[in-house]
Amino acid sequence: GEICAFKIHGQEMPFEAIVLNKTSGEGRLRAKSPIDCELQKEYTFIIQAYDCGSGPGGTNWKKSHKAVVHIQVKDVNEFSPAFKESMYKASVTEGKIYDSILQVEATDVDCSPQFSQICNYEIVTTDVPFAIDRNGNIRNTEKLSYDKQHQYEIMVTAFDCGQKRATEDVLVRVNVKPVCKPGWQDWNKRIEYRPGSGSIPLFPSIHLETCDGPVSSIHTTIELQTNYIGKGCDRETYSEKSLQKLCGASSGAIDLLPSPSTTTNWTAGLLMDSNDMIFKFDGKQGAKIPDGIVPKNLTDQFTITLWMKHGPSPGLRAEKETILCNSDKTEMNRHHYALYVHNCRLVFLLRKDFDQADTFRPAEFHWKLDQICDKEWHYYVVNVEFPVVTLYMDGTTYEPYLVTNDWPIHPSHIAMQLTVGACWQGGEVTKPRFAQYFHGSLASLTIRPGKIESQKVISCLQACKEGLDINSLESLGQGIKYHFNPSQSALVMEGDDIENINQALQKVSYINSRQFPTAGVRRLKVSSKVQCFGEDVCISIPDIDAYVMVFQANEPKITITGMDHFARPAAQFESERGVILLPDIRIVSTVTKMEHSVDLREHDRVNKQVVVEEMLHNLDFCDVLVIGAELDPEQECLELDRGELQGKHLDATNSTAGYSIYGVDSMFSYEQVLRQLRYRNWGTSATSDRKFRVKCSELNGRYTSNEFNLEVNILHSSNSNFMDHVNHMIFQPKFLQSVQHPEGSVSAVHSSVVPSVATMVIIICVSILVLVVTLGVLRLRSARQHGSLGHEGPKDNEMDWDDSALTITVNPMEKYEKPHQTEEESEEEDIDDEEEDTTSAESDDSEEEEEEEEEEEVIVQKGDKQNATRQEQLEWD
C-alpha cells in the first residue's frame, strides 16, 4: 500500500526522481548535474511509480501507468554579442549619398530568442558623417570629399535584446575614392636634372586610369619644349666657325652674322638675343656686308647655312622677307642671288650672267614647308650644285616643289651689294634704301663658296645635345610602336595594351650630354588620344604639363701658370727663330663641388666644400695680347708655324695687338700650340722689355681663365756670351715658384751645362791671360762691384731666368751682404780672385768688364726688397 520508487525511462537523462512520502506517494524530480540551455533547451521522458511489494529479486512489485514529463530549460543572459569579422573595409566614391555602404554583423550564443538576438548597433566614434541601423547597415549622412579626407576609421558596437553590449568593438575603415577621372596618375610635375647625370626617367611610376572604359588603342606624344632656349635646344654655345671645325666641315665658310667686334662691325646695329649669336629682325633692320668679305662671283658650287625662327607674315598681303640678298648697289635694282621667305615658302633665287651661257635656265627654287612658319628654330642648308639646288632642313633632304626658269642677267659694270635681313634697292627709287625686310630670328648665317657639305656634316651641325631617350629599347614590349623626330625633342608611342603603354612611358627619359648645360626649365607636354571598342563617345585624357629643372653645373676655374719673367740677349730676339714666349705654360681646370648635409634639428641646409677636383674640358680661344704699345710691324712680330695647328681643331689670327688661337679643342692641344709661339724683334735697340697677357675661354666666353702676365727683358750688350753667363749666374732654381715641375727645370739646367770643346778652349786661353792681369785692377773692379751692390736691393725671387742659352757655368759662392759686413767683403774678393783664375769668358779690357758688371747689377736691382733676407742665403748650384 505504499509507494517505494519512481523510475525515469530514457537514455542518460540528467534528472532523478526521489520519494518524499511513501504513504501519500509524493515525490520530487530534480537534476542530477548542471543544466545548460545552450546544450539542450528541453527534455521529454517517461516516469513510472512502483509499490513496495517486491520480492527478493524485485520481481513482484507493481508499477503504475506511464506518465510523460516535459521540461523546458529557462535561459540566462550569460553571453555578450561578438562580431563575425575582426575588421570591415569599404570604398566609396566622393560626392554620393549611399543607402548602405556596408553591413556589419554580430552574433550571440545565448539560447533564447531574447538573449541571442542582436537588437541594436551603435557607432562609438563621434563626429563622423556616418549612421548605422538595427540591421548593421552603415550609410553616409553627407557627401564625402576626397580632398577633405581620404579615409575614415569608425568603431562600431552591438547590443543583444537583453541590452548586453559586445565585449569588443569592431573597426570599420571607409576609403574615399576621387570621382574617377580618366588620365595619367602618379607623376611629378617637377623633374630635377643635375649635370652629368646621364639619362634619367621622367615618369618612373606613371600609369593610365581609364575608369574601366573599353579601350582598344592608345596614342601618346611626349614633347620636350625648348624653343625658348638659344636655337631651340641646349646646343653647345660655340661660334659657328668652331662648330664647323668640330663637325669636320670643309674650311672657307664665311660668317655673315658674326658677333660684333672691331673687325666685324656690320652686325653692331642689329637687335641681339641674350647670347650674342642670335639676331632678331623686327622688319625695320638690314645689314650691309662690306665688300671683300664674300667673293664677287660665286662658282656653280656653294653652300648657304643658317638657323631660322620665323612665324606667319604680318598683314594680309604678304611681302617677300629677305634673308640674304645680292643686288645692284646703284642705278639698277637687279637681284643676282637671294634667299627669302614668301607666304611661308622658302625661295632661292640665282640669276646667272650672260657671259656664262645665253640660255633659258633654272633661276628660282621654291620649297613649301610647314616649319618655315611654325615659330620654332630650324636649321636650313641650301646646297647649290648648279643647276641642282637641294635644301636640307634639320638634316632631312627636300627637293623644290617648283623650279622657275629665267634668262641670264645682262652684263654690266655696276657694283653689287650683299645684305642680310633686307634687300638693297639701288635703283628705281629716289634714294637708295632697304626693302623687303625680314621678320624673325636668324643665327649662324654662313656662305661657303666652291664647296658643298655632306649629309653627315649637316646632321652634326644641327645635332642637339639634349633630348628624349628610351632606357632599354628591348623591354618596350612587342605591341609598342614608337617614333622620334630628328632632334629627339618629340616621341610618339602607340599601343593597344594599357599595361604595355604604362611600362613604355615609364622608360622615357631625359638626357643632356653637355658638360656645362644651360641651367633652367625645360617644359614637357604629354598628350594622349584613346580609341574605344565600337563607341562614338570615347575617353578624354587630359594633357600632362611638367618640366625638367636643369641645375647649374659646378663652374670650372681655368688657371694659366708658367714662367712669368725672363731675360734674353738681344741677339736671340733678332735671330730667325726668335724667342719662345711660353715654353712651360700650363692650363688647368678645377671645379669645387658642394656637398649638402641636412641638420635634423634645424632644416637649414649646410653647404660643405669637398675636395677640389681637376677636370678635363675644351677651350674655344686663347689670346696672347701685347700690353702697352702695339707691335711695330717694321721691326717685331709674333710667329707660329702653321704646321703646329695641323691635326687639331684650331685656327689662328695674328695682328699687331697680339696672337689669337681659336677653335674647340682640349687644353692640352692649346698648351702644345702656345708653347711654340715665338717673339721676334730685329730692331732691339729701341726696345728693352715687352709685356704680354694670356687669357683663355670656354663656351664662347662663358668661363674665362685668369689673366697670365709675362714680362720679357731684352738684354743689350756687345758681348752676348757674357750676358748668357750673367743670365745663368742669377738663375735661381730654388725659387722657381711659377714653374709647375721644378724637377724638369733642374734637369734642364744640368743637361745644358755640359761645356762644348770651343768653350773649353776659351776657358784655357782666358785663364792664361788672366794670370797676367795685375792684382790692383782686380781689386778695383771688385770694390766697385760691391760698392754698387750695397745701394741696390736683391733681385725679386720671382724672376725666373731662362736657361736655354747657357754656355759657361760660374760658381762664385758669393753672398749679397748688408753694407757693414766688412769681413765677408774681403772673403768675396778672394773668391773673385779664384773666379778669375778658373772660369771666365771676359776680355782683358777692364772697362768693358766694368760696363758689363753694371748691366748685371741693373738686372738684379729690379727685385722686391721684402725678399732680401731670403735672397741672402742663396746657395749656388
C-alpha positions in Angstrom: 0.0 0.0 0.0 3.0 2.3 -0.2 5.0 3.9 -3.0 8.6 2.9 -2.8 10.2 4.3 -6.0 9.9 6.4 -9.2 11.8 5.3 -12.3 12.7 7.5 -15.3 12.8 5.8 -18.7 15.1 7.4 -21.2 18.8 7.5 -22.2 21.0 9.2 -19.7 18.7 11.8 -18.6 20.3 14.3 -16.3 17.3 14.0 -13.9 16.3 11.8 -11.0 13.1 11.3 -9.0 13.1 10.7 -5.2 10.2 9.6 -2.9 9.3 12.1 -0.3 6.3 10.3 1.4 5.7 6.6 0.8 2.2 6.7 2.2 1.0 9.7 0.3 3.0 8.8 -2.8 4.6 12.3 -3.1 7.9 12.6 -4.8 10.3 15.2 -6.3 12.0 15.4 -9.7 15.4 17.0 -9.6 18.6 17.5 -11.8 21.5 15.2 -11.2 24.0 17.7 -12.8 24.0 21.4 -14.0 21.6 22.0 -16.9 22.8 24.2 -19.8 20.2 25.7 -22.1 22.9 26.3 -24.7 23.4 22.5 -24.8 19.7 21.4 -24.7 16.7 23.7 -24.4 14.1 21.0 -23.4 13.8 17.4 -22.3 10.9 14.8 -22.6 10.9 11.5 -20.8 8.5 8.8 -19.2 8.2 8.2 -15.4 6.6 5.3 -13.5 5.8 4.7 -9.8 6.5 1.4 -8.0 4.9 0.0 -4.8 6.8 -1.8 -2.1 5.7 -5.3 -2.8 8.8 -6.5 -4.4 10.3 -9.8 -3.8 13.9 -10.8 -3.3 14.6 -10.2 -6.9 12.3 -7.1 -7.1 10.2 -9.0 -9.5 6.8 -8.9 -7.8 6.3 -5.1 -7.3 3.6 -3.4 -9.1 4.1 -0.3 -11.3 1.8 2.5 -12.2 0.9 3.6 -15.7 3.4 5.7 -17.7 3.3 9.5 -17.3 5.1 11.8 -19.8 7.3 14.6 -18.3 8.2 17.6 -20.5 10.9 20.0 -19.1 11.9 23.4 -20.7 15.2 25.0 -19.7 14.9 28.7 -19.0 17.8 30.9 -20.5 20.1 33.2 -18.6 21.8 36.1 -20.5 25.3 35.0 -19.8 27.0 35.7 -23.3 27.8 39.0 -25.0 27.4 39.7 -28.7 30.5 39.2 -30.9 31.2 40.4 -34.4 31.8 37.9 -37.2 34.8 39.9 -38.7 37.8 41.4 -36.9 37.7 44.5 -39.2 35.4 45.8 -42.0 36.5 47.7 -45.1 34.6 49.6 -47.8 35.3 52.1 -50.5 33.0 54.9 -51.6 33.3 57.5 -54.4 33.2 61.1 -53.3 30.1 63.2 -53.8 27.5 60.5 -53.4 25.0 59.6 -50.6 24.8 55.8 -50.2 21.8 53.9 -48.8 24.2 51.3 -47.4 28.0 51.4 -47.7 28.4 48.0 -46.0 26.8 45.8 -43.3 28.3 44.7 -40.0 27.0 41.6 -38.3 27.3 40.4 -34.7 26.1 37.1 -33.1 25.2 35.9 -29.5 25.4 32.3 -28.4 22.7 32.6 -25.7 19.9 30.0 -26.4 16.8 32.1 -26.0 15.5 34.5 -28.7 15.5 37.3 -26.2 19.2 37.0 -25.3 20.6 35.6 -28.6 19.2 38.2 -31.0 21.0 41.4 -31.7 18.6 44.2 -31.1 20.8 47.2 -31.8 24.1 48.5 -33.4 25.8 51.8 -32.5 28.7 53.9 -33.9 31.0 54.6 -31.0 33.3 57.2 -32.8 32.0 60.7 -32.5 31.8 63.4 -35.2 31.8 61.2 -38.2 29.4 61.6 -41.2 28.0 58.1 -40.9 24.9 56.3 -39.3 24.0 52.7 -38.7 20.6 51.0 -38.5 19.3 48.0 -36.4 20.5 45.5 -39.1 24.1 46.8 -39.1 23.9 48.8 -42.4 26.3 51.8 -42.4 25.5 54.8 -44.6 27.0 58.2 -45.0 25.0 61.2 -43.8 26.7 63.7 -46.1 28.6 63.8 -49.3 32.2 62.9 -48.8 35.2 64.7 -50.4 38.4 63.0 -51.3 40.3 66.3 -51.0 39.0 66.8 -47.5 39.7 63.3 -46.2 40.9 60.2 -48.0 39.9 57.7 -45.3 37.6 57.3 -42.2 38.1 54.9 -39.4 35.0 54.3 -37.2 34.4 52.0 -34.2 31.0 50.1 -34.0 29.4 48.1 -31.1 26.4 45.8 -30.8 23.7 45.1 -28.1 21.5 41.9 -27.7 17.9 42.1 -26.7 18.8 41.9 -23.1 20.9 45.1 -23.6 24.2 43.3 -23.1 26.9 45.0 -25.0 29.6 43.4 -27.2 32.8 42.9 -25.3 35.0 44.2 -28.2 34.1 47.0 -30.6 34.9 46.5 -34.3 36.9 48.8 -36.6 35.2 49.9 -39.9 37.6 51.6 -42.5 35.9 53.6 -45.3 38.2 54.7 -48.1 37.0 57.7 -50.1 37.9 57.5 -53.8 38.0 60.5 -56.0 35.5 60.6 -58.8 37.1 58.5 -61.4 38.6 60.9 -64.0 40.4 59.3 -66.9 44.0 60.4 -67.1 47.6 59.8 -66.2 48.3 59.2 -62.5 51.4 59.1 -60.2 53.7 61.5 -62.0 55.6 64.6 -60.7 55.3 68.0 -62.2 59.0 68.9 -61.5 61.8 66.6 -62.5 65.3 67.6 -61.3 68.3 67.1 -63.5 71.9 67.6 -62.4 74.7 67.9 -65.0 76.5 64.7 -65.7 73.5 62.5 -64.6 73.3 60.8 -67.9 69.8 59.6 -68.7 67.1 60.0 -66.0 63.5 58.6 -66.3 60.8 61.3 -66.5 57.8 59.4 -65.1 59.1 56.2 -63.3 55.7 55.3 -61.8 53.2 56.7 -64.3 50.0 54.8 -65.2 46.8 55.5 -67.1 43.4 55.4 -65.4 40.6 54.7 -67.9 37.8 54.2 -65.3 37.1 50.8 -66.7 36.4 52.2 -70.2 36.7 49.7 -73.0 39.9 50.9 -74.6 41.1 49.5 -78.0 44.3 51.6 -78.6 46.3 54.5 -77.1 48.3 57.1 -79.0 50.7 59.2 -76.8 53.0 62.1 -77.8 55.8 63.3 -75.4 57.3 66.7 -76.3 60.3 68.4 -74.9 59.6 72.1 -75.4 62.9 74.1 -75.6 62.1 76.6 -78.3 62.9 79.5 -75.9 66.5 78.3 -75.3 69.1 79.6 -77.7 68.5 77.9 -81.1 65.6 75.8 -79.8 67.8 73.3 -77.8 70.7 73.2 -75.5 73.3 73.1 -78.2 77.0 73.9 -77.5 77.1 77.7 -77.4 80.2 77.8 -79.6 80.6 80.1 -82.6 79.6 78.8 -86.0 83.2 78.6 -87.1 84.2 76.5 -84.1 81.2 74.2 -84.6 82.0 73.7 -88.3 85.6 72.7 -87.4 84.3 70.3 -84.7 81.9 68.6 -87.2 84.6 68.3 -89.8 83.1 70.8 -92.3 85.5 72.0 -95.0 87.2 75.3 -94.3 86.3 78.5 -96.0 82.9 79.2 -94.5 82.3 83.0 -94.3 80.2 84.1 -91.3 77.8 86.7 -92.4 76.3 87.3 -88.9 79.3 87.3 -86.6 79.3 88.7 -83.1 80.1 92.5 -83.4 83.7 93.4 -83.0 86.2 95.9 -84.3 86.8 93.7 -87.4 83.2 92.6 -87.9 81.2 95.8 -87.2 78.4 95.4 -89.7 76.2 93.5 -87.2 76.7 96.1 -84.5 73.4 97.9 -85.2 71.2 94.8 -85.2 69.0 93.6 -82.3 70.5 90.7 -80.4 69.3 88.0 -78.1 70.7 87.4 -74.7 73.6 85.5 -76.1 75.5 87.4 -78.8 75.0 84.8 -81.6 71.2 85.2 -82.3 70.0 88.2 -84.2 66.3 89.4 -84.1 64.9 91.2 -87.2 61.8 93.2 -86.5 61.0 94.3 -90.1 63.0 97.5 -89.8 66.6 96.5 -90.0 69.1 95.2 -92.5 72.9 94.8 -92.5 75.3 95.6 -95.4 78.1 93.1 -95.8 81.3 95.0 -96.6 83.0 94.4 -99.9 85.7 91.8 -100.0 84.0 89.5 -97.3 82.3 87.3 -99.9 83.8 86.7 -103.4 82.1 88.7 -106.2 81.3 85.7 -108.4 80.3 82.5 -106.7 81.1 79.3 -108.6 78.5 76.7 -109.6 79.1 75.1 -106.3 78.4 76.8 -102.9 76.5 76.3 -99.7 74.4 78.7 -97.6 73.6 77.6 -94.0 71.5 79.3 -91.3 69.4 78.9 -88.2 65.9 80.5 -88.6 62.9 81.0 -86.4 60.0 82.5 -88.4 56.3 82.9 -87.9 53.5 83.7 -90.4 54.0 87.0 -92.2 52.1 90.0 -90.8 49.4 91.7 -92.9 47.0 90.2 -95.5 49.2 90.7 -98.5 52.5 89.1 -97.6 55.7 90.8 -98.7 58.9 89.0 -99.6 61.1 88.7 -96.5 64.8 88.7 -97.4 67.2 86.6 -95.5 70.2 87.1 -97.9 70.3 89.3 -101.0 73.0 90.3 -103.5 71.7 93.2 -105.6 72.9 96.1 -107.7 74.5 98.8 -105.5 73.5 101.7 -107.7 71.5 102.6 -110.9 69.6 99.3 -111.2 67.6 97.0 -109.0 68.5 93.5 -110.2 68.8 90.7 -107.7 71.7 88.4 -108.6 71.1 85.8 -105.9 68.8 85.9 -102.9 67.3 83.7 -100.2 63.9 84.8 -99.0 60.6 83.7 -97.4 57.3 84.5 -99.2 53.9 83.2 -98.0 55.5 80.5 -95.8 57.6 79.3 -98.7 61.3 79.4 -98.9 62.6 80.7 -102.2 66.2 80.7 -103.5 66.9 83.0 -106.5 70.1 82.5 -108.6 70.4 84.6 -111.8 73.4 83.7 -114.0 75.3 86.3 -116.0 75.1 86.3 -119.8 78.7 85.6 -120.3 78.3 82.1 -118.7 75.6 80.9 -121.1 72.8 82.7 -123.1 70.1 80.1 -122.4 66.9 79.8 -120.5 67.9 78.1 -117.3 66.6 77.5 -113.7 66.6 80.7 -111.6 64.0 80.3 -108.8 63.7 77.3 -106.5 60.6 77.1 -104.2 60.1 74.9 -101.1 56.8 74.7 -99.3 57.3 73.5 -95.6 55.1 73.9 -92.5 58.2 74.5 -90.4 59.0 77.8 -92.2 56.1 79.5 -90.3 55.9 77.4 -87.0 57.8 79.9 -84.8 60.4 77.3 -83.9 64.1 77.1 -84.6 65.2 75.0 -87.6 68.5 74.5 -89.4 68.5 75.2 -93.1 71.3 74.3 -95.6 71.0 75.3 -99.3 73.4 73.2 -101.3 73.9 74.6 -104.8 75.4 72.3 -107.5 74.0 74.3 -110.4 71.6 73.5 -112.0 70.5 71.3 -109.0 69.7 73.0 -105.7 68.9 70.9 -102.6 67.5 72.0 -99.3 68.3 70.3 -96.0 66.1 71.2 -93.1 67.0 69.7 -89.7 69.2 67.2 -91.5 66.4 65.9 -93.9 66.6 66.4 -97.6 63.8 68.3 -99.5 63.6 68.8 -103.3 62.0 72.0 -104.6 58.3 71.6 -105.5 58.6 74.3 -108.1 61.5 75.5 -110.3 61.1 78.6 -112.4 63.4 79.3 -115.4 64.7 82.7 -116.4 67.1 84.4 -118.8 70.6 85.4 -117.7 71.2 88.9 -116.5 72.8 91.3 -119.0 76.4 92.1 -118.2 77.1 95.5 -116.6 79.8 97.1 -114.5 77.6 98.0 -111.6 78.9 97.1 -108.2 76.9 94.7 -106.1 75.7 95.0 -102.5 75.3 91.9 -100.3 72.8 92.4 -97.5 71.2 90.4 -94.6 67.7 90.9 -93.2 66.6 93.1 -96.1 67.4 93.7 -99.8 69.2 96.8 -101.1 67.3 98.9 -103.7 69.9 100.8 -105.5 67.8 102.0 -108.5 64.3 102.8 -109.4 64.0 104.9 -106.2 64.8 108.5 -105.5 67.0 107.5 -102.6 68.7 104.0 -102.4 67.3 102.2 -99.4 66.5 98.8 -97.9 63.3 96.9 -98.8 61.6 93.5 -98.3 62.5 93.4 -94.6 62.7 90.1 -92.7 60.6 89.4 -89.6 62.1 86.7 -87.3 65.3 85.5 -85.8 68.5 84.4 -87.6 71.7 82.9 -86.4 74.9 81.4 -87.8 74.3 82.5 -91.4 77.3 81.4 -93.4 78.2 81.1 -97.1 80.8 78.7 -98.3 82.0 79.3 -101.9 83.2 76.4 -104.0 82.2 73.5 -101.7 79.1 71.7 -100.7 78.6 69.9 -97.4 78.0 66.2 -96.8 74.9 64.8 -95.1 77.0 63.7 -92.1 78.4 67.2 -91.5 75.0 68.8 -91.9 73.5 66.3 -89.3 76.3 67.1 -86.9 75.9 70.9 -87.2 72.2 70.7 -86.3 72.5 67.9 -83.7 71.0 68.7 -80.3 72.9 67.9 -77.1 69.7 67.3 -75.1 66.6 65.4 -75.8 64.3 62.5 -75.0 65.6 59.0 -74.7 64.3 55.5 -74.1 66.0 53.3 -71.5 66.3 49.7 -72.7 64.5 49.6 -76.0 64.5 45.8 -75.8 62.0 45.7 -72.9 59.4 48.0 -74.6 57.2 45.1 -75.5 56.0 43.7 -78.8 52.9 45.8 -79.1 54.5 49.2 -78.9 55.3 51.4 -81.9 57.4 54.5 -81.3 59.0 57.2 -83.4 61.4 60.1 -82.6 61.7 63.3 -84.5 65.2 64.2 -85.9 66.2 66.4 -82.9 64.8 63.9 -80.4 62.6 66.5 -78.8 59.3 64.7 -79.6 58.5 61.0 -79.2 55.3 59.3 -80.4 54.2 56.0 -78.9 51.3 53.8 -79.9 49.9 50.5 -78.4 46.7 48.6 -77.7 47.5 47.4 -74.2 47.3 49.8 -71.3 49.8 48.0 -69.2 52.4 47.9 -72.0 51.9 51.7 -72.7 52.4 52.3 -68.9 55.6 50.4 -68.9 56.9 52.1 -72.1 56.2 55.6 -70.8 58.0 54.8 -67.5 61.1 54.1 -69.6 61.1 57.5 -71.3 63.9 59.6 -70.0 65.7 63.0 -70.5 69.4 63.2 -71.4 71.7 66.2 -71.7 75.2 65.3 -72.8 76.7 68.8 -72.4 79.4 69.2 -69.7 78.1 72.6 -68.8 74.4 72.7 -69.8 72.4 75.8 -69.9 70.6 75.9 -66.5 66.9 76.4 -66.3 63.5 74.9 -67.1 62.6 72.6 -70.0 58.9 72.2 -70.4 57.3 68.8 -71.0 54.0 68.0 -72.6 52.3 64.6 -72.8 49.2 64.4 -74.9 47.2 61.2 -75.4 44.3 60.0 -77.7 42.3 56.9 -76.8 40.2 54.8 -79.1 37.4 52.6 -77.7 35.7 49.5 -78.9 32.8 50.5 -81.1 31.9 53.6 -79.1 31.2 57.0 -80.5 32.0 58.9 -77.3 35.4 57.9 -76.1 37.6 58.7 -73.1 39.2 62.1 -73.0 42.7 62.1 -71.4 43.9 65.4 -70.0 47.4 66.6 -71.1 50.4 66.4 -68.7 52.2 69.6 -68.2 55.5 69.1 -66.4 59.0 70.5 -66.5 62.6 69.4 -66.2 64.7 71.6 -63.9 68.3 71.6 -65.1 70.7 72.7 -62.4 73.8 74.9 -62.9 76.9 72.9 -63.4 79.8 73.4 -61.0 81.7 76.2 -62.7 85.2 75.4 -63.7 88.1 77.6 -62.7 90.6 77.8 -65.6 94.1 78.6 -64.3 97.1 79.5 -66.5 100.6 79.1 -64.9 104.1 79.2 -66.1 107.3 81.2 -66.1 106.2 84.8 -65.9 109.5 86.7 -66.3 112.7 86.1 -68.3 115.5 87.9 -69.9 117.5 87.0 -73.1 120.3 88.6 -75.1 119.1 90.8 -77.9 120.8 88.5 -80.4 118.4 85.7 -79.7 115.4 88.0 -80.4 117.0 89.1 -83.6 117.6 85.5 -84.8 115.5 84.0 -87.5 113.6 81.8 -85.0 113.2 84.5 -82.3 112.5 83.5 -78.7 109.8 81.1 -77.5 107.5 83.1 -75.2 105.7 80.4 -73.2 107.9 77.4 -73.1 106.3 75.9 -69.9 102.8 77.3 -70.0 100.2 75.1 -68.2 96.4 75.3 -68.4 94.5 73.5 -65.7 90.8 73.5 -64.9 89.5 72.7 -61.5 86.0 72.5 -60.0 84.9 72.8 -56.4 81.9 70.6 -55.7 79.4 71.4 -52.9 78.1 68.7 -50.5 74.7 69.2 -49.0 74.1 68.0 -45.4 70.8 68.4 -43.5 70.8 69.2 -39.8 68.0 67.1 -38.2 67.3 69.8 -35.5 67.2 72.6 -38.0 66.0 72.3 -41.5 68.6 74.7 -42.8 70.9 73.3 -45.4 74.6 73.4 -44.6 77.0 73.5 -47.6 80.3 71.8 -47.2 83.1 72.2 -49.7 84.7 69.0 -50.8 88.0 68.3 -52.4 88.7 70.4 -55.5 88.7 68.1 -58.5 90.7 68.6 -61.7 88.5 68.2 -64.8 89.1 68.0 -68.5 87.2 70.1 -70.9 87.6 72.0 -74.1 88.7 75.6 -74.6 87.5 77.7 -77.6 90.0 80.5 -77.7 93.3 81.7 -76.1 94.5 85.3 -76.8 98.1 86.4 -76.3 97.8 90.2 -76.1 100.5 92.8 -76.1 100.3 95.1 -73.1 101.3 98.7 -73.8 102.3 99.9 -77.3 101.2 97.6 -80.1 103.9 95.7 -82.0 105.8 97.6 -84.6 105.4 95.5 -87.8 108.6 97.1 -89.2 110.8 95.5 -86.5 108.9 93.0 -84.4 106.3 90.2 -84.6 104.7 87.2 -83.0 105.1 84.0 -85.1 103.7 80.5 -85.1 104.4 77.7 -87.5 101.1 76.8 -89.2 102.1 73.2 -89.1 101.6 73.3 -85.3 97.8 73.6 -86.0 97.6 70.6 -88.2 95.6 67.7 -86.8 93.9 70.0 -84.3 90.6 71.8 -84.4 92.4 75.1 -84.2 93.0 78.2 -86.2 94.9 81.4 -85.5 94.9 85.1 -86.4 97.8 87.5 -86.0 97.9 91.2 -85.6 100.0 94.0 -84.0 97.8 93.7 -80.9 98.6 90.1 -80.3 98.0 86.5 -81.4 94.7 84.8 -81.2 94.2 81.0 -81.3 90.7 79.8 -81.6 88.6 76.6 -82.1 87.1 74.0 -79.9 89.9 71.7 -78.7 91.4 70.3 -75.5 93.5 72.3 -73.0 96.4 70.0 -73.9 96.2 71.0 -77.6 96.2 74.7 -76.6 99.2 74.2 -74.4 101.1 72.5 -77.2 100.4 75.3 -79.6 101.1 78.1 -77.1 104.4 76.6 -76.3 105.5 77.1 -79.9 104.6 80.8 -80.1 107.7 82.9 -80.8 108.5 86.6 -80.4 111.0 88.1 -82.9 112.5 91.6 -82.7 115.0 92.6 -85.3 115.2 96.2 -84.1 116.0 95.5 -80.4 117.9 98.8 -79.9 114.6 100.6 -79.5 113.1 98.1 -77.0 114.3 96.9 -73.6 111.3 95.0 -72.5 107.9 93.7 -73.6 104.8 92.6 -71.6 102.2 90.1 -72.8 99.0 88.8 -71.3 97.5 85.4 -72.0 93.8 84.7 -71.4 91.7 81.6 -72.4 88.0 81.0 -72.5 85.4 78.1 -72.7 81.9 78.2 -74.2 82.3 81.5 -76.1 83.4 83.4 -73.1 81.0 81.8 -70.5 84.0 80.7 -68.5 87.3 82.6 -68.6 90.7 81.9 -67.2 92.9 84.2 -65.0 95.0 86.8 -66.8 98.5 85.4 -67.0 101.1 88.2 -67.4 104.5 87.7 -68.9 107.4 90.2 -68.9 110.3 89.7 -71.3 113.6 91.7 -71.0 115.9 92.3 -73.9 119.5 92.5 -72.8 121.6 94.9 -74.8 125.3 94.0 -74.9 128.2 94.0 -77.3 129.3 90.6 -75.8 126.2 88.4 -75.7 128.3 85.5 -74.4 128.9 87.3 -71.2 125.3 88.1 -70.8 124.5 84.4 -71.1 126.9 84.0 -68.3 125.1 86.6 -66.2 121.7 85.1 -67.0 122.8 81.8 -65.5 124.6 83.2 -62.6 121.4 84.8 -61.5 119.2 81.9 -62.4 117.7 80.6 -59.1 116.3 77.1 -59.3 115.4 77.1 -55.6 112.9 79.9 -56.0 111.1 78.8 -59.2 107.6 79.5 -58.0 105.5 79.6 -61.1 107.1 76.7 -63.0 104.9 73.6 -62.5 107.6 70.9 -62.5 110.8 72.0 -60.7 112.4 68.6 -61.3 112.1 69.2 -65.1 113.6 72.6 -64.6 116.6 71.3 -62.7 117.3 68.6 -65.1 117.2 71.1 -67.9 119.9 73.1 -66.0 122.1 70.1 -65.7 121.7 69.0 -69.2 122.6 72.4 -70.6 125.8 72.9 -68.5 127.9 70.3 -70.4 130.6 72.5 -71.9 131.4 72.3 -75.6 135.0 71.9 -77.0 135.0 75.5 -78.0 134.1 76.5 -74.5 136.9 74.5 -73.0 139.5 76.2 -75.4 138.2 79.6 -74.4 138.4 78.7 -70.7 142.1 77.6 -71.0 143.1 80.7 -73.1 141.4 83.2 -70.9 142.8 81.5 -67.7 146.4 82.0 -69.0 145.5 85.6 -69.9 144.1 86.4 -66.5 147.3 85.3 -64.8 149.0 88.4 -66.4 146.3 90.8 -65.1 147.5 92.8 -62.0 146.0 92.3 -58.6 145.3 96.0 -58.3 143.0 96.1 -61.3 141.0 93.1 -59.9 140.6 94.7 -56.5 139.5 98.0 -58.1 136.8 96.1 -60.1 135.7 94.1 -57.1 135.4 97.2 -54.9 133.4 99.0 -57.5 131.1 96.0 -57.8 130.4 95.7 -54.1 130.0 99.5 -53.7 127.1 99.5 -56.1 125.6 96.3 -54.7 125.4 97.9 -51.3 122.9 100.5 -52.6 120.7 98.1 -54.5 118.1 95.6 -53.3 118.3 92.0 -54.2 116.6 90.5 -57.2 112.9 89.6 -56.9 112.8 85.9 -56.1 110.0 85.5 -58.6 112.2 86.5 -61.6 112.8 83.2 -63.4 115.8 83.4 -65.6 115.7 81.3 -68.7 118.5 78.7 -69.1 118.4 77.6 -72.7 121.4 79.6 -73.9 123.9 78.5 -71.2 127.4 78.2 -72.3 129.6 78.6 -69.1 128.7 77.7 -65.6 130.1 80.1 -62.9 130.1 79.1 -59.2 131.0 82.3 -57.4 129.9 81.1 -53.9 129.2 84.7 -53.0 126.6 86.2 -50.7 124.8 89.5 -51.1 125.6 91.2 -47.8 124.4 94.1 -45.7 126.5 97.3 -46.0 128.6 96.9 -42.8 129.7 93.2 -43.3 133.4 94.0 -44.0 134.9 90.6 -43.2 132.7 88.9 -45.8 133.7 91.6 -48.3 137.3 90.5 -48.1 136.3 86.9 -48.4 134.4 87.8 -51.5 137.4 89.5 -53.0 139.4 86.3 -52.6 136.6 84.2 -54.2 136.6 86.8 -57.0 140.3 86.1 -57.5 139.6 82.4 -57.7 136.9 83.0 -60.1 139.2 85.0 -62.4 141.7 82.2 -62.2 139.3 79.3 -63.0 136.4 80.1 -65.3 135.8 83.3 -67.2 134.7 84.4 -70.6 135.6 88.0 -70.3 138.0 90.0 -72.5 141.1 91.6 -70.9 139.6 95.1 -71.4 138.7 96.1 -67.8 136.4 99.0 -68.9 134.3 96.5 -70.8 134.2 94.3 -67.8 133.0 97.2 -65.6 130.3 98.1 -68.0 129.0 94.5 -68.1 129.1 94.2 -64.3 127.0 97.4 -64.1 124.4 95.8 -66.5 124.3 92.8 -64.3 123.6 94.9 -61.3 120.8 96.8 -63.1 119.0 93.5 -63.7 119.4 92.4 -60.1 118.1 95.6 -58.6 114.6 95.2 -60.0 113.8 92.8 -57.2 111.5 93.2 -54.3 113.3 94.3 -51.1 111.0 92.1 -49.0 112.8 89.0 -50.3 116.2 90.4 -49.3 116.8 88.2 -46.3 115.8 85.1 -48.3 118.0 86.0 -51.2 121.0 86.4 -48.8 121.0 82.7 -48.1 121.1 81.8 -51.7 123.4 78.8 -52.4 124.7 78.4 -55.9 124.5 75.0 -57.6 
